[in-house]
Amino acid sequence: MARFVITGTGTDIGKTVFAAGLCGLIGADYWKPVQSGLAGNSLGPIRAESGWVAGSAPQPGSDAAEVRHMSGARVHPETWLLREPLSPHRAAELEGVEIDPGALMPPPADRLVIEGAGGVLVPLTRRTLFADLFAEWQIPVILVATTGLGTISHSLTALESLRARRVPVHGVAFVGEDNPDNMATIGQIGVVKVLGRLPRLVRLDRETLSTAMQANFDPEDFG
């Protein structure tokens, strides 16, 4: 089985693009348990049992839709779709719903990429952080980090937060311009495997993403 959780050192790091690339690289399904930020969508809040099933068209504007477009991966329905572009705990509160962390169960796919929301310590509820959820699942986590200024502290902080909760860490994947020293420093001090670096792509589509993943990551690291 090849099952991984993708999280990041913050928002807009490049998690979704990397998740799509990894799905294509290893032939994995994709699942995002909670999707917020669908303010332009007429739907929401929606629970998974209200409609579509794995493999059908995801909601426009969702990360699942982006992943399917960029990789062709089979996507599984979110447990929650929320309108406001906020942390899931607050987006849910504004819609008058309560997220039950215990109901967020990964689908039974042998090859699966799960994407969290934002960074490691983003609140799922006011009592549960995403890192707490990852600890419950015990699925290896891949931390996505940038390569530029500030990434060393952000990455090491995220790694400590995961390990404090005994979350298995598979490695770090970088997104951005080449910065060998930053990447090596995080690997050394964080005692973590550096899986590779996905460069920023001038033209981002399924073909360019697949080519970049094959050139910069070893599929055997995800076996």
ABEGO torsion letter per residue (X at the ends): XBBBBBBBAEBGAGAAAAAAAAAAAAGBBBBBABBBGAAABABOBBBAAABBBBGBBBBBGBAAAAAAAAAGBBBBBBABBBABBBBAAAAAAAAGBBBBAAABBBBBBABBBBBBBEBAABBABAABBAAAAAAAAGBBBBBBBBABBGAAAAAAAAAAAAAAAGBBBAEBBBBEBBBAAAAAAAAAAAGBBBAEBBBBBABBBAAAAAAAAAAABBAAAAX
